[in-house]
Amino acid sequence: MGLLGELLMLPAAPLRGTAWVLRQVVEEAERQYYDPAAVHRELSRLAERLEAGEIDEATFDRQEDELLDRLEKGTRQT
């Protein structure tokens, strides 16, 4: 794309910049969401809640499955 193309695309520059920023934010959010250390911390908290009687066994099993799925998906992405 030459100078003319760049000039024609100039009005779209703010939109392209915004799209880039949004992609960066989504990538960082996904990195944190699938971070194995974060998932392990949540699993520990979940076990503590079960032991404290805050949740029942069925809730624990459902949430544990969700966290383990997240952990598995996160390790497949890297």
Summary of the structure (lengths in Angstrom):
residues: 78
radius of gyration: 21.2
end to end distance: 34.0
largest distance: 67.8
contacts: 167
relative contact order: 0.10
helix: 87%
strand: 0%
